[in-house]
């Protein structure tokens, strides 16, 4: 791979920005995709008649509504904040 190809491979284009990929970003993205895949599998167990693309749409709708659902569960929010703090502590 040429230097130019390596640079192009390291650039990630999002809908609202362009970013430089890093091993950490790549690993996190891979983990998120894997967990989303597992969640879609779970949704299909709730309604086995759903087609895969329909289960993905349902997962997206659930993820979209998740912040509103969490707003009423202060204990859950506190737990998420604590996990975020713990995760940040690994950077230092």
C-alpha positions in Angstrom: 0.0 0.0 0.0 1.4 3.4 -0.9 1.6 6.3 1.5 -1.3 8.0 -0.3 -3.4 4.8 0.0 -2.6 4.6 3.7 -3.7 8.2 4.2 -7.0 7.6 2.3 -7.6 4.5 4.3 -7.2 6.4 7.6 -9.8 9.0 6.7 -13.4 8.3 7.9 -16.2 10.3 6.3 -19.3 10.8 8.5 -22.5 12.6 7.5 -21.5 15.7 9.5 -17.7 15.6 9.6 -14.4 14.0 8.4 -12.2 12.2 10.9 -8.9 10.4 11.0 -9.2 6.8 11.9 -7.2 5.4 14.8 -6.7 1.9 16.1 -8.9 2.8 19.0 -11.7 4.2 16.8 -11.5 1.1 14.6 -11.7 -1.2 17.5 -14.6 0.7 19.1 -16.5 0.7 15.8 -15.9 -3.0 15.4 -17.2 -3.7 18.9 -20.3 -1.4 18.4 -21.1 -3.2 15.1 -20.8 -6.6 16.8 -23.0 -5.6 19.7 -25.6 -4.1 17.3 -25.6 -7.4 15.4 -26.3 -9.2 18.7 -29.1 -6.8 19.5 -30.7 -7.3 16.1 -30.4 -11.1 16.6 -32.2 -10.6 20.0 -35.0 -8.5 18.3 -35.5 -11.4 15.8 -36.1 -13.8 18.7 -38.9 -11.5 19.9 -40.5 -11.6 16.4 -39.0 -14.4 14.3 -41.2 -13.4 11.4 -39.3 -10.1 11.0 -37.0 -9.9 8.0 -33.4 -9.0 8.9 -33.7 -5.4 7.5 -36.9 -4.9 9.5 -35.1 -6.1 12.7 -32.3 -3.6 11.9 -34.9 -0.8 11.5 -36.5 -1.8 14.8 -33.1 -1.7 16.5 -32.5 1.8 15.1 -35.9 3.0 16.4 -35.1 1.6 19.9 -31.7 3.2 19.9 -33.2 6.5 18.9 -35.7 6.4 21.8 -33.2 5.2 24.3 -32.1 8.6 25.7 -35.7 9.5 26.4 -36.3 6.2 28.1 -33.2 6.7 30.3 -34.2 10.2 31.4 -36.7 8.8 33.8 -34.2 6.3 35.3 -31.8 8.4 37.4 -30.1 5.3 38.9 -29.4 4.0 35.4 -28.0 7.4 34.3 -25.8 7.4 37.4 -24.5 4.0 36.5 -23.7 5.0 32.9 -21.9 8.1 34.2 -19.8 6.0 36.6 -18.9 3.6 33.8 -17.9 6.5 31.6 -15.7 7.9 34.4 -14.1 4.4 34.8 -13.5 4.2 31.1 -11.9 7.7 31.0 -9.6 6.7 33.9 -7.9 4.1 31.6 -6.6 7.0 29.4 -4.6 8.6 32.2 
